[in-house]
Amino acid sequence: MRRRSTLAALTAAALALPLFACGDDGAGTSDSASDSASDSESSESSESGATTGTTASTGDASETSTSETSTTTGGDEELVPEPGESRYALVGEEVLLSGENSEGAVLYEWFLDNGETIGPSAEPTAVVTYDSPGRRKPILTVYDEDNNKLSASVTISVTDPPVFKPRQSASLQWLEAGTRVAVVSPDSDELTLVSGDPESGFQVDGRLPTAAGPRALAALHGPAEGWIAVSAQEADALELLKPNDSGDMTEGHFTLALPRGARPLGVLAADDGVFVALQGTGQLAHVGFDGEGPPTLKATLPAIADARGLAALPDGRVAVTRWRSPAVYDDMEAAGHAEIAVVDPGGGALELIELQLDPQASSDTEIGGVPTYLEQLLVSPTGAVAAVPSMQSNIIEGAYRSGDPLVHDTTIRAVISQIDLSLDTPGVPGLERFDARRQLDNRGFAAAGVFSSRGDYLFVATRGSRSVERIDFLEDIQSGSIVGLGLAPQGLALSPDDRVLYVDAYMSRELVIYDTQAFSDPAEPLARLQIPSSEPLSPTLLRGKQLFNDSFDTRLSKDGYMACAHCHLEGDSDRIVWDFTDRGEGLRNTISMIGRAGMGDGPVHWSANFDEIQDFENDIRGPFGGLGLLTDEDWSAGTRSHPLGDPKAGLSEDLDALAAYVGSLATPFRSPYREQDGALTPAASNGKTLFESPALGCVDCHAGPRLTDSGFIDEDPLLHDVGTIGPASGQRLGEPLTGLDTPTLHGLWHSAPYLHDGSAPTLYDVLVSENPEAQHGDVGGLDDDALADLIEYLNSLDGESD
């Protein structure tokens, strides 16, 4: 039923095109110098209406011969058609086509790719105007004195005028002041500056220290030009740095403390300072900064829950992506959509753009589901369309929900959604072009992207698959890949002339630099530069984190789809209720790994079906489709292939490293429901008293500093039936499910939906709507104020001892 073919189906068509950026040696290919120099020519010609002479710097710029390339005329002169160099033109602009450099020709005929034919005549030139974007391929046919004829084509890449300069939050940015890029290093708390060009080479200019957890940056403009804003997520702070000319020191530095638990991520330059997405509080912060005095927090505007990425829109408003998409679940069905908030920073007015759930059944090339993990919204330079790279999660299928068990290639897929921004409808800031949604075959998660300067190409980083994909927006096809470039690429930047592509290969700790003309597989990079000054993690933890984030290694995943991080990005939960019925379980709400220190809270999962983190070998070999990190001999020995069988620890260095990394996730996120100094609010203090009262019964199961009684008693897990088990709850390892493991309550504030099946959207629902028999806390005697105080306390739990 689907509207379009996917990446795999389109690859053959893409390769049939004369892609100079994929290494084609056609005579029409321009060299890099001419590409770089042509931008000014295009600008001048678009103003005068004269023919553009711009060559295509990242596009299909080879001429294509449509018959024999040459022949010998009666006068012993070789007949060679020469239609000129491929180039760019604007919609509505006159384009002069010339075959005057052809050899042996006496007559010229042009087929103009708009239905018009000119000639044959002695005139070698023709003028054409195209009224819509596209890769036009006019064909020149030349005739010699004996009426022999030969043909060749030229590519004219026709684009709408680039009327908008895109700005979006990213881990990697081109800095307008100078010829540098800057990239954050989250694990080493640094900002790395790199400069250079293909002729002279590239080098690290400097590494500047930042507050803890730098995640995104923005180059400021206006009075603060030359300054860089950095979101320091773990420090709940905004850093402002001004590098010196050499880039190895700061000339200026400010740190602005943000509300506790704000977890800032996206940053975006404003005319008078900076916008910051506060993921923990769902707000857009407006920070005033003039490059002189210290920054000030001017306003915090309501935005969207789980606020993540920021982008400037052509109308002056700010788009804020919701990182994980909301969904609702019942026993048989799941429904949801992705959300992007559009905020007017002047008046604070808020509107929403939705990306709909795809209802289709899975095939070998596409799946249904909802886009999630939205970080970047990428506005085209034409200002008319935006692209959203993300991951589509199949929440509508599974052995219980649809009768079709989820497997490695039907669970998740990388997806690129498109939003029409050209609408002129009040209250509708943009509308998804659902028919244009593109799934990428053999790719699990599209994490980041960047448009070319004319909006004709979109480059997309697929994180677990170690690749960058190029999408031709004019032809609506995939037009090349770079694979194996580095681990967990999560940020892209292009030089203004579209010649150089920079890739933040996060888990390889490298900035990998490519010439876009070499967009082929394999493509050799121009440079690989180390991002952190030194490796901040131990060798074991680094290796474990690399394995956790990778889907390219065939031991971990089949066909590049599944990685641990694709359900637990950054160790957190994807907030999705998966159908694991075919695994001998049931509907299961993904649990965050943050703050749990691996086995620190007792056995793993709602049914306590793992007693060591190394048991994830079962998922790797099962639903991931991987070959496994254990040897087949070790895997098959004794009862080791059973999750609760013989221990797997100590048998594989890589499996133990993976477990060590998961075990290192021991610190919960700070709760924004506490006071700035970390103390409980008065309401939460009242709620704590209620929570600890014997009458409610909360501490019967949620006791001790970890607020859980999870554990094994005589090798059997301690499970409780709190009235939430139903037909969709399935089994435990293929046996009857008698109860559920008690989860810790730390981190409740950011882990909705609740309960093992996600049936409680809010904590109120946990305590009231989904608790009719008072088996999950006897709150029937509480009035509304007391219940609100209890919920305030639960939202405050973040590992602190009160």
C-alpha positions in Angstrom: 0.0 0.0 0.0 3.0 2.3 0.4 3.5 5.4 -1.6 7.2 5.2 -2.5 10.0 2.8 -2.9 12.7 2.7 -0.3 16.4 3.1 -0.3 17.1 -0.5 -1.5 14.6 -0.3 -4.3 15.9 3.0 -5.5 19.6 2.3 -5.4 19.7 0.7 -8.8 18.0 3.7 -10.3 20.3 6.0 -8.5 23.4 4.2 -9.8 22.1 4.4 -13.3 22.3 8.2 -13.2 25.6 10.0 -14.1 26.5 10.9 -10.5 29.8 12.8 -10.6 29.8 12.9 -6.8 29.9 9.1 -6.8 33.2 9.1 -8.8 31.8 9.3 -12.3 34.5 10.4 -14.8 32.2 12.0 -17.3 33.7 14.9 -19.3 31.2 17.3 -17.9 32.5 16.9 -14.3 33.9 20.1 -12.9 36.8 20.2 -10.6 36.6 21.4 -7.0 38.2 24.7 -7.7 35.6 25.6 -10.3 32.8 24.4 -8.0 34.0 26.6 -5.2 34.5 29.7 -7.4 31.1 29.4 -9.0 28.9 30.4 -6.1 29.4 34.1 -6.7 28.7 33.7 -10.4 25.4 32.0 -9.5 24.4 34.9 -7.3 25.3 37.5 -9.9 23.4 35.7 -12.7 20.3 35.2 -10.6 20.0 39.0 -10.1 20.6 40.0 -13.7 18.6 37.2 -15.3 21.6 36.2 -17.4 22.6 32.6 -17.9 24.1 31.0 -14.9 27.5 29.5 -15.3 27.6 27.7 -12.0 28.8 24.1 -12.0 27.1 21.6 -9.7 29.3 21.1 -6.6 27.5 18.1 -5.1 25.2 17.1 -7.8 24.8 15.1 -10.9 27.3 17.0 -13.0 28.5 14.6 -15.6 27.4 14.7 -19.2 25.9 11.5 -20.5 26.5 10.2 -24.0 23.3 8.8 -25.6 25.1 7.0 -28.5 28.6 6.4 -29.7 30.9 9.1 -28.3 32.6 10.0 -31.6 33.0 9.0 -35.2 35.1 10.0 -38.2 33.5 12.4 -40.7 34.2 12.4 -44.4 36.8 15.1 -43.9 38.7 12.9 -41.5 37.5 15.2 -38.7 36.2 13.4 -35.6 32.6 14.1 -34.6 32.4 14.8 -30.9 29.3 16.4 -29.2 30.1 18.8 -26.4 27.1 20.1 -24.6 29.1 22.1 -22.0 29.6 21.7 -18.3 26.8 20.7 -16.1 25.7 23.4 -13.8 23.1 25.0 -11.5 20.2 27.3 -12.5 17.3 28.9 -10.7 13.6 28.3 -11.5 12.5 30.8 -14.1 16.1 31.7 -15.1 17.2 31.7 -18.7 19.8 29.0 -19.3 22.1 29.3 -22.3 23.0 25.9 -23.8 25.9 25.8 -26.2 27.4 23.1 -28.3 29.9 25.4 -29.9 32.8 23.3 -28.6 31.6 20.2 -30.4 34.0 18.9 -33.0 33.1 18.1 -36.6 29.6 19.4 -36.3 27.7 21.4 -39.0 24.2 21.1 -37.5 23.0 21.2 -33.9 19.8 19.9 -32.4 18.7 20.4 -28.8 16.1 18.3 -27.0 15.4 20.6 -24.0 13.9 18.2 -21.4 10.7 20.3 -21.3 9.1 18.8 -24.4 10.7 21.4 -26.8 13.1 20.6 -29.6 15.3 23.3 -31.3 17.0 22.5 -34.6 18.7 21.0 -36.4 20.3 24.2 -37.4 23.7 25.8 -37.8 23.2 27.6 -34.5 24.9 25.7 -31.7 23.1 27.5 -28.9 19.6 27.4 -27.3 18.0 29.2 -24.5 15.7 27.4 -22.1 13.8 28.3 -18.9 12.6 25.7 -16.4 9.5 26.4 -14.3 10.1 23.8 -11.6 13.0 22.3 -9.7 14.7 19.2 -11.0 17.8 17.6 -12.6 17.2 18.5 -16.2 19.1 16.7 -18.9 18.9 18.5 -22.2 20.4 16.4 -25.1 22.6 17.8 -27.8 22.6 16.0 -31.1 25.3 17.0 -33.6 25.4 16.2 -37.4 28.4 16.1 -39.7 28.6 16.8 -43.4 27.5 13.2 -44.2 24.6 13.5 -41.8 26.2 11.2 -39.3 24.9 12.1 -35.8 25.9 11.7 -32.2 24.3 12.8 -29.0 25.3 13.8 -25.5 23.5 15.3 -22.5 24.3 17.8 -19.9 22.8 18.1 -16.4 21.2 21.4 -15.4 20.3 21.3 -11.7 17.4 23.6 -11.3 16.6 24.8 -7.8 14.3 27.3 -6.2 16.2 30.4 -5.0 18.0 29.8 -1.6 16.1 32.5 0.4 16.8 31.2 3.9 19.9 30.5 5.9 19.2 27.3 8.0 20.1 27.3 11.6 19.6 24.3 13.9 21.1 22.9 17.0 23.8 20.2 16.5 26.8 18.7 18.0 28.9 20.0 15.1 28.7 23.4 13.5 30.4 25.5 10.9 31.5 28.8 12.5 30.6 31.8 10.4 33.4 33.9 11.9 36.4 32.3 10.1 36.8 29.0 8.4 36.5 26.7 11.3 34.1 24.0 12.6 33.5 23.3 16.2 32.4 20.0 17.8 31.4 19.1 21.3 33.0 16.2 23.2 30.4 15.1 25.8 32.5 12.5 27.6 35.6 14.7 28.0 33.8 18.0 28.6 35.5 19.9 25.8 34.8 22.0 22.7 37.2 21.2 19.8 38.0 23.7 17.0 39.2 22.5 13.6 40.3 24.5 10.6 41.8 23.8 7.1 40.9 23.0 3.6 41.6 20.2 1.1 44.6 21.9 -0.4 46.5 22.8 2.8 45.1 20.1 5.1 43.1 20.1 8.3 44.2 20.5 11.9 42.9 20.8 15.4 43.3 24.4 16.5 42.4 24.0 20.1 40.3 22.1 22.7 38.5 24.4 25.2 37.1 23.0 28.5 33.4 23.2 29.1 31.0 22.4 32.0 29.9 18.8 32.3 28.1 17.1 29.4 28.4 19.5 26.5 25.8 18.3 23.9 25.1 21.0 21.3 26.5 24.4 20.2 25.6 27.4 18.2 27.7 30.2 16.6 26.3 33.5 17.8 25.7 36.5 15.5 24.9 40.2 15.8 26.7 41.9 18.7 27.9 38.5 20.1 29.5 37.4 16.8 32.6 35.3 17.5 31.0 33.7 20.6 30.0 30.1 20.8 27.1 28.9 23.0 27.3 25.4 24.4 24.6 23.4 26.3 26.2 21.6 29.2 23.5 19.1 30.0 24.9 17.3 33.0 25.8 20.7 34.7 22.4 22.3 33.9 24.2 25.2 32.5 24.8 27.3 29.3 28.4 28.0 28.5 29.4 31.0 26.4 33.0 31.0 25.0 34.9 33.3 22.7 37.9 31.6 21.2 41.0 33.6 20.4 42.1 34.0 16.8 44.3 30.8 17.0 41.5 28.8 18.6 43.6 27.4 21.4 42.4 29.7 24.2 39.3 31.7 25.2 39.2 35.4 25.1 35.9 35.5 27.0 33.9 33.0 29.1 30.6 33.0 30.9 28.6 30.2 32.6 24.9 30.7 33.2 23.3 28.3 35.7 19.9 27.0 34.6 17.2 25.5 36.7 18.0 22.3 38.5 17.1 19.3 36.3 16.6 21.5 33.2 19.0 19.2 31.2 19.6 21.8 28.4 20.3 20.3 25.0 19.4 22.3 21.8 20.9 25.8 21.5 20.1 28.3 18.8 21.5 31.8 18.1 19.0 34.6 18.6 19.3 38.2 17.5 19.8 39.2 21.1 21.4 36.1 22.5 20.6 32.4 22.7 17.6 30.1 22.8 18.0 26.9 24.8 15.8 23.7 24.8 15.3 22.5 28.4 14.6 18.8 28.1 13.9 18.2 31.8 11.3 20.9 32.1 9.9 21.0 28.5 10.6 24.7 28.1 12.4 27.1 25.7 14.8 29.4 27.6 15.5 32.8 26.1 19.0 34.0 27.2 20.0 37.6 26.6 23.7 38.1 25.7 25.4 41.0 23.9 29.0 39.7 23.9 30.0 42.2 26.6 28.2 41.7 29.9 27.2 38.4 31.5 24.2 36.5 30.0 20.8 36.8 31.6 17.8 34.4 31.6 15.2 36.7 30.0 12.3 34.2 29.9 11.4 30.5 30.0 8.5 29.8 27.6 6.3 26.7 27.5 7.5 24.5 24.7 6.9 20.7 24.7 7.6 17.7 26.9 11.0 16.1 26.4 12.2 19.2 24.4 15.3 18.4 22.5 16.4 20.1 19.3 15.9 23.7 18.0 15.6 25.2 14.6 14.9 28.7 13.3 11.9 28.9 11.0 11.7 31.3 8.1 8.9 33.3 9.8 11.1 34.0 12.9 9.6 31.4 15.1 11.5 28.6 16.8 10.8 24.9 16.3 11.4 22.6 19.3 11.4 18.8 18.7 9.9 16.4 21.2 12.7 13.7 21.5 10.5 10.7 22.3 7.1 10.5 20.8 3.9 10.1 22.9 1.9 7.0 22.5 -1.2 5.4 24.1 -1.6 1.7 24.6 -4.4 -0.7 25.3 -4.3 -4.5 25.2 -4.5 -4.9 21.4 -3.6 -1.6 19.9 -1.1 1.2 20.1 -1.4 4.7 18.7 0.8 7.7 18.7 2.5 10.5 16.7 5.6 12.6 16.8 5.4 16.2 17.8 7.3 19.4 17.1 6.4 22.6 18.9 6.5 26.0 17.1 7.1 28.8 19.6 6.8 32.5 19.0 9.6 33.9 21.1 8.0 37.3 21.2 4.6 36.4 22.4 5.1 32.9 23.6 2.3 31.5 21.4 2.6 27.8 20.8 1.4 25.6 17.9 2.2 22.0 17.1 3.3 20.0 14.0 2.5 16.3 14.1 4.2 13.4 12.2 1.5 10.7 11.9 1.7 7.0 12.8 2.3 4.9 9.7 -0.4 2.2 9.7 1.1 -0.1 7.1 2.0 -3.8 7.7 5.7 -4.7 7.6 7.4 -5.8 4.4 10.9 -6.6 3.5 11.6 -2.9 2.8 9.3 -0.9 5.1 7.5 -1.1 8.4 4.7 0.8 10.1 5.0 2.7 13.3 5.8 6.1 14.7 8.8 8.4 14.2 10.7 8.9 17.4 14.1 10.2 18.7 13.5 13.5 17.0 16.5 15.8 17.6 17.0 17.9 14.5 14.5 19.7 12.3 16.4 20.7 9.1 14.9 23.6 7.2 15.9 23.7 3.5 17.6 26.9 2.2 14.5 27.3 0.0 12.5 27.9 3.1 9.6 25.7 1.8 10.3 22.3 3.4 11.9 20.8 6.4 13.4 17.3 6.9 13.3 15.4 10.2 15.7 12.5 10.5 14.7 10.0 13.2 13.8 6.3 13.9 10.5 4.7 13.1 9.4 2.3 15.8 6.9 -0.4 15.0 4.5 -0.1 17.9 1.6 -1.6 16.0 2.9 -5.1 15.4 4.0 -8.1 17.5 2.8 -11.7 18.2 0.0 -10.4 20.5 -1.0 -7.2 18.8 -1.0 -8.4 15.2 0.0 -12.0 15.1 3.3 -11.1 13.5 6.3 -11.4 15.8 8.8 -8.6 15.6 12.2 -9.5 14.0 15.4 -7.6 13.4 14.2 -5.8 10.3 10.6 -5.2 11.3 11.2 -3.5 14.7 12.8 -0.2 13.8 14.1 1.6 10.7 15.8 4.9 10.0 13.3 7.4 8.6 13.3 10.9 7.1 10.0 12.8 7.4 9.2 16.0 5.4 7.2 19.0 6.5 5.7 21.5 4.2 6.4 25.0 5.5 4.9 26.9 2.6 1.4 26.8 3.9 -0.4 30.1 4.5 -3.0 28.8 6.9 -3.5 30.5 10.3 -2.7 28.1 13.1 -1.0 25.6 10.9 2.8 26.2 11.1 3.6 23.2 8.9 2.0 20.0 7.6 3.7 16.6 7.1 4.1 15.4 3.6 3.3 11.8 4.6 3.7 10.4 1.1 7.3 11.7 1.1 8.3 10.0 4.3 11.4 7.9 3.4 12.6 4.7 5.2 16.2 3.7 4.8 16.7 0.0 4.3 19.4 -1.7 6.4 19.6 1.4 8.6 18.2 1.6 12.1 18.4 5.3 13.2 18.8 8.5 11.2 20.3 10.7 13.9 21.4 14.0 12.2 21.6 15.8 8.9 22.5 18.9 6.9 21.2 20.4 3.7 23.4 21.6 0.8 23.5 25.3 0.2 20.8 25.1 -2.5 18.6 22.6 -0.8 19.1 20.0 -3.5 20.8 17.5 -1.3 20.3 16.3 2.2 23.1 14.4 4.0 22.0 12.1 6.8 24.0 10.3 9.5 22.8 6.9 10.5 24.1 6.4 13.9 24.4 2.7 14.6 25.1 1.8 10.9 28.2 4.0 10.7 27.1 5.7 7.5 26.1 8.9 5.9 23.4 8.8 3.2 22.9 11.4 0.5 19.3 12.1 -0.6 18.7 14.0 -3.8 15.8 16.2 -3.1 15.4 17.2 -6.8 15.2 13.7 -8.1 13.6 12.2 -4.9 16.1 9.4 -4.7 19.0 8.1 -2.6 22.2 9.0 -4.4 25.1 7.6 -2.6 26.4 6.4 0.8 29.6 6.5 2.8 29.8 3.5 5.1 32.2 2.4 7.8 33.2 6.0 8.4 33.3 5.7 12.2 31.3 4.7 15.3 28.0 6.4 16.1 28.1 9.4 13.8 25.8 12.0 15.4 26.5 15.3 13.7 27.1 16.7 10.2 28.3 20.0 8.9 29.0 21.3 5.3 31.4 24.0 4.2 29.5 26.9 2.6 30.6 25.9 -0.8 29.2 22.4 -0.3 32.7 20.9 -1.0 33.7 19.5 2.5 31.5 17.3 4.7 32.4 17.1 8.4 31.2 14.1 10.4 31.1 13.8 14.2 31.9 10.1 14.7 31.2 10.3 18.4 32.2 6.9 19.6 35.3 6.8 17.4 36.2 10.1 19.0 37.0 11.5 15.6 36.0 14.3 13.3 36.0 12.6 9.9 36.3 14.9 6.9 35.3 14.1 3.3 35.3 15.8 0.0 31.7 15.5 -1.3 32.9 14.7 -4.8 34.1 11.4 -3.4 30.7 10.3 -2.2 31.2 6.7 -3.0 31.7 3.4 -1.1 34.3 3.1 0.1 35.2 6.8 0.3 38.6 7.8 1.6 38.4 10.7 4.1 40.5 13.8 3.7 41.3 13.7 7.4 40.6 12.0 10.7 41.1 14.2 13.7 40.9 13.2 17.3 38.1 15.2 19.1 39.0 14.8 22.8 42.4 15.8 24.2 42.6 12.3 25.7 40.2 9.4 26.2 38.1 10.1 29.3 36.9 6.5 29.8 38.8 3.4 30.7 39.5 0.9 27.8 36.8 -1.4 29.1 34.1 1.3 29.5 35.0 2.8 26.1 34.7 -0.6 24.4 31.4 -1.3 26.2 29.9 2.0 25.2 31.0 1.5 21.6 29.3 -1.9 21.5 26.2 -0.5 23.1 25.8 2.1 20.4 26.7 0.0 17.3 24.5 -2.0 14.9 27.1 -2.4 12.1 29.1 -5.2 13.8 27.5 -8.5 12.6 28.1 -10.1 16.0 25.7 -7.5 17.4 23.0 -7.1 14.7 21.9 -8.4 11.4 21.7 -6.0 8.5 22.6 -3.0 10.6 19.2 -2.3 12.3 19.4 -3.1 16.0 21.6 -1.6 18.6 21.2 -1.6 22.4 21.1 2.2 22.1 18.2 2.1 19.7 15.9 1.3 22.6 18.1 2.8 25.2 19.6 5.9 23.6 22.1 7.4 26.0 21.1 4.6 28.4 17.6 6.0 28.8 14.3 4.5 27.8 12.6 5.0 24.4 9.3 5.1 26.3 7.8 2.5 24.1 5.7 -0.5 25.0 7.0 -3.4 22.8 5.2 -6.6 22.1 7.6 -9.3 23.3 5.1 -12.1 23.3 7.2 -14.2 21.0 10.0 -14.0 23.5 7.9 -15.8 26.1 7.0 -12.4 27.7 4.2 -10.0 26.8 3.7 -6.2 26.4 6.7 -4.6 28.0 7.4 -0.9 28.8 11.1 -0.1 28.1 12.9 0.5 31.4 15.6 3.2 31.6 19.1 2.0 32.5 20.0 5.4 33.9 20.7 5.2 37.7 20.3 1.5 37.9 24.0 0.5 37.8 23.3 -2.6 35.8 22.2 -5.1 38.4 22.2 -2.4 41.2 18.5 -2.7 41.7 18.3 -6.4 41.5 17.3 -8.6 38.5 16.5 -7.0 35.2 13.2 -6.5 33.4 9.6 -6.5 34.6 9.6 -10.2 35.0 13.1 -10.5 36.5 14.1 -12.7 33.6 17.8 -11.7 33.6 20.2 -12.2 36.5 23.3 -10.7 34.9 23.7 -8.0 32.2 25.5 -10.5 30.1 22.1 -12.2 29.5 21.6 -9.5 26.8 23.5 -12.0 24.7 20.1 -13.7 24.3 18.7 -10.5 22.8 21.7 -10.1 20.5 21.4 -13.6 19.2 17.6 -13.5 19.1 15.7 -10.4 18.0 18.8 -8.5 17.0 19.8 -11.3 14.6 23.4 -11.0 15.6 26.0 -13.8 15.6 26.7 -13.1 19.3 29.7 -12.0 21.4 30.1 -15.4 22.9 31.6 -18.2 20.9 29.1 -20.7 19.7 30.8 -23.3 21.9 30.5 -21.2 25.0 26.9 -20.3 24.2 25.8 -23.9 23.8 27.6 -25.3 26.8 25.5 -26.3 29.8 22.4 -24.1 30.4 24.2 -20.9 29.3 21.8 -20.2 26.4 19.0 -19.7 29.0 18.8 -16.2 30.6 18.9 -17.6 34.1 21.2 -20.5 33.3 24.9 -20.9 33.8 26.8 -17.6 34.1 28.0 -15.9 31.0 30.3 -13.4 32.8 34.0 -14.0 32.2 33.7 -15.8 28.9 33.8 -12.8 26.4 35.9 -9.7 26.9 33.5 -7.7 24.7 30.3 -9.0 26.5 31.9 -8.2 29.8 32.8 -4.7 28.5 29.2 -4.2 27.4 28.0 -5.2 30.9 30.5 -2.9 32.5 29.3 0.1 30.6 25.6 -0.7 31.5 26.8 -1.0 35.1 28.5 2.4 34.9 25.1 4.1 34.5 24.7 4.6 38.2 23.7 8.3 38.5 20.1 9.3 38.1 19.1 12.5 36.4 18.5 15.4 38.7 14.8 16.1 39.2 13.4 19.5 38.3 10.7 19.0 40.9 13.2 19.8 43.7 14.4 23.2 44.9 17.5 24.6 43.2 19.7 23.4 46.1 18.2 19.9 45.8 16.0 20.0 48.8 12.4 18.8 48.7 9.7 21.4 48.2 7.2 21.8 51.0 4.6 19.8 49.0 7.1 17.0 48.4 7.9 16.9 52.1 4.3 16.4 52.9 4.2 13.7 50.2 7.1 11.9 51.7 5.3 11.7 55.0 2.3 10.2 53.3 4.5 7.8 51.3 6.2 6.4 54.4 3.0 6.0 56.3 2.0 2.4 56.9 -1.6 3.1 55.9 -0.7 3.6 52.2 1.5 0.5 52.1 4.0 2.1 49.6 7.1 1.1 51.6 5.9 -2.6 51.8 7.6 -3.0 48.4 9.4 0.3 47.7 11.7 0.3 50.7 15.3 1.2 51.5 17.5 3.7 49.7 16.8 2.1 46.3 13.0 2.1 47.0 12.6 -1.5 45.8 12.5 -5.0 47.3 13.7 -6.5 44.0 15.9 -9.6 44.5 16.1 -13.4 44.5 14.9 -15.6 47.4 16.3 -19.1 47.2 17.0 -18.5 43.5 13.4 -17.4 42.8 12.7 -13.7 42.1 10.5 -11.8 44.5 7.5 -10.8 42.3 4.2 -9.0 43.2 0.8 -9.0 41.6 -0.5 -5.5 42.1 -3.6 -6.0 40.0 -2.1 -4.9 36.7 -1.6 -8.3 35.1 -3.9 -9.1 32.2 -4.1 -11.1 29.0 -1.6 -8.9 27.2 0.9 -9.3 30.1 2.0 -12.6 28.6 4.3 -14.9 30.4 7.7 -15.0 32.2 10.2 -17.0 30.1 7.4 -19.0 28.6 5.9 -19.9 31.9 2.9 -18.3 33.7 3.5 -14.7 34.9 2.6 -14.7 38.7 3.8 -11.2 39.4 6.1 -8.4 38.5 9.5 -7.2 39.7 9.4 -4.1 41.9 11.0 -1.2 40.0 12.9 1.5 41.7 11.0 4.8 42.0 14.0 6.9 41.4 13.6 8.7 38.1 9.8 8.5 37.9 9.6 12.1 36.8 11.0 11.3 33.4 9.9 7.8 32.8 6.2 8.0 31.6 4.3 6.0 30.6 4.1 3.8 33.7 3.5 0.2 34.6 4.8 -2.8 32.8 2.3 -2.4 29.9 2.4 1.4 29.7 -1.3 1.6 30.6 -0.8 4.5 33.0 0.1 7.8 31.2 0.6 9.7 34.5 1.4 9.0 38.1 -2.1 9.9 38.9 -3.2 7.0 36.7 -0.8 4.7 38.5 -2.4 5.6 41.9 -6.0 6.0 40.9 -7.2 5.0 37.4 -5.1 1.8 37.2 -5.4 1.0 40.9 -9.1 0.1 41.5 -8.4 -2.5 44.2 -5.8 -0.3 46.1 -3.1 -3.0 45.4 -0.7 -0.3 44.3 -0.9 2.0 47.2 -4.1 2.6 49.2 -4.7 6.2 48.3 -8.5 6.1 48.5 -8.5 8.2 51.7 -6.5 11.0 50.3 -8.0 14.3 49.2 -6.9 16.0 46.0 -4.3 18.2 47.8 -2.8 15.2 49.6 -2.7 13.2 46.4 -0.9 16.0 44.6 1.7 16.2 47.4 2.3 12.5 47.1 2.8 12.8 43.4 5.1 15.8 43.9 7.3 13.6 46.2 7.3 10.7 43.7 8.4 13.2 41.0 11.2 14.4 43.2 12.9 11.0 43.6 16.3 11.1 41.9 18.7 9.2 44.0 19.0 11.8 46.7 18.7 10.7 50.4 16.1 12.9 52.1 
